Amino acid sequence: MSPRLTSAAFAAGGLLFLLYPALRPSGDDATAMASAGWVAGHAAAMIGFILLGLAVLGLHQALGDRLSLRAAVVTWIGAGLTLPYYGAEDFGLHVIAQRSLRDGAPTLMELASQFRYGPVPMTMFAAGLLLLAVGTVMAAVAIGRSRVLPKWSGTALALGFVLFIPQFFGPYPLRVAHGALVMAGGLWAAAALWRARATTGH
């Protein structure tokens, strides 16, 4: 990936992680899950995870060191473990919620809880997000050690993914603020790469 595409992936991915909580309804009931905002918000997050993996891969190509390569590998594995859960949340729970509302059968929503808190999906989901945190921290350290990009330009993004699991337990405004943090981190990394490209002429 060229530095230009890498910058675009960081910036677009960051924006999508803000759109995720902004579009997603604040509740977790049938009405929220049946809404178009639920589908749009979770779809934004899924595309964001994909773009994050591409961005960290592009970062490795810009830095060329072993740590950034490991960061890319860990980030890809983390995204791979996280995406199935998000896909089921987005499409599976959406269908269940619509059917529950249409049939006037609130007990159908028990299926949503059985999926969301099942041991296998929860373990994959948590492991994926933890690996994404590790991958972005490794990327931030690689940036800090390099002489290519500003030392701290990866820290905000890494902090955003370190806080990804804790933010689920906060109120809705905090979740939106977390999305803004991830967006700021993505834009910071994108700007740093863009400036480095302009300086080197590549």
N, C-alpha and C positions, 0 to 999 in steps of 0.2 A: 504493500500500500504506500502511496506517495504521502509526503507530509501534508499536502492539501487535503487528501481524503481522510487522513488520520485526524486532522483538525476538525473536519466536518463531522466525523463520527463522534468525537468527544462532545462537540457542541450540540449536535442533534440529540445524542443520547441523554445529555444533561437536561435538555429542554423536555424530553419525553418523561423523564423521571419527575419533573414538576407537574406535567399534565396528568400523570397517574393519580396523585391524590386530588388534584384540582377538578378532574372530570368525574372521578369515582364518588358516588354518594357517601355521605358521612356515616350512614348507618350500615348495619349488617343484617337487616331483616329482608323479608321476601320482596317488599316493594323496592328496596335498594338493589337487590340482586337481579330483579326482573327489568331494571331500567337500561336504557341505551348507554347512560353514563358509566354503568358498571362494566359493560363490554368495552367501551372506548378507553376507559381508564386502565383496565388490566391489559388491553392490547398495547397501549402506549408503553407500559412497563416491560412487556415481553420484547417489543422491538428495541427498547432501551438496553435490555440485557444483551441482545445480539450486537448492537452497536458498540457496547462497552467492550465485548470480546474483540471485535475488529479494531477498536481504537487501541487497546493494549497491545495487540499484535503489531499494529503500525508503529506504536511507541518503541517496541523492540527493534523494528527495522530502522528506526531513527537513531537509537542508542547503540545497538549492536552488542550488548553485553549479556552475560549469562543470567544475571538476576532479572533483567527485563524479559528474557525468554521464559524463565520459570514463572514470572508473573503472568505472562500470556497463557501459559499452559494451565495454571491454577485457576485463572479467571474463566477460561473456557469450560473447565470441568465444573466450576461453580455454577455457571450459567446453565450448563446442561442438566444439572441436578435440580435447579430452581424452576426451569421453564415448564416441566410437566405439571407441577402444582399450580402455577399461574394459569396454564391452559385449562385445567379442570375448574379452577375458580371462575375463570372468565366464561367458558362455554357451558360446562356441566351444571354449575350452580345457577346460571342464568336460566337454563331450560327447566330445572327443578322449580325455581321460584315462579316462573311464568305459569307452570302447570298448577302449582299450589294456589296461586291467586285465581286462576281461571276456574278451577274446580272447587274453590272454597275449602281446600284441604290443608290446613296449617301443619298437620302432622307430617306432610311430605318434607317439610324443612328439616326434619330429623335426619334425612339423608345427607343434607348439607353438612350438618355437624359430624356425622359419622365419617364423611370424607375428610373434612378439615382437620379433625383431631385424631384421625387414625394413626397408628404408630409408624407405619411405613411411609405414607406421604409426608407426615410431619418430620420424620427423620431426614428424608431426602431434602425437604425444603430447608430445614435448619442447616444441614450440612452444606447445601449449595450456597446459602447466604453467608455462612462462615467462610467458605472458600473464596467467595467474592471479596469479602473483607480482607482476607489474607493476600489475595492477588493484587488488590489495589494498594494495599500497604507496601507490598514488595515493589510495585511500580513506582510509588512515591519515593521509596528509598533509592531505587535505581535512578530516578530523576535527580534526587539530591546528590548522588555520588557523581553524576555525569558533569561534563563541562559543556554540554550542549544546550540544556534548558535551565531556566532559573531554579534555584535550589528548592524552593518551597512550592513550586507550581503544581505538585501532585498531592499536596497535603489535604486540601479541602475535599477533593473527591474521595480520597482514602477515608477521611473522617466520616463522610456521608455513608459509606458502605460499612464502616465499623458500627455505625449507629442504626443500620437498617433494621435489625431485629428489635432493638429497644424501642424504636419509634412506633412499632405496632401497638405498644401498650400505653401510648400517650393519647391525649384528646385530638380531635380532628385538626384544629389549628396547628398543633405541633407537627402533625404528619405533613401538612402543607409546607410548613417551615422547613422540614427535613427535605422535602422535594426541592425547595429553593436552594438549600445547601448543596445538594447533589448537582443541580443545574449550575450553580456558581462554580463548583469544582470542575465540571466539564468544560465550561466556558474559559476558565483560567488555564486549564491544560491546553485547550484549543488555541488560545491566544499565544501561549508560550511557544507552541510548535509553529504557529504561523509566523511569529517574529523570527524564530530560528531559521525558518525556510527563507524568509526575506533577507536575513543576514548572510546566509551561505549561498543564496541564489539557486537552491535546488528545489 
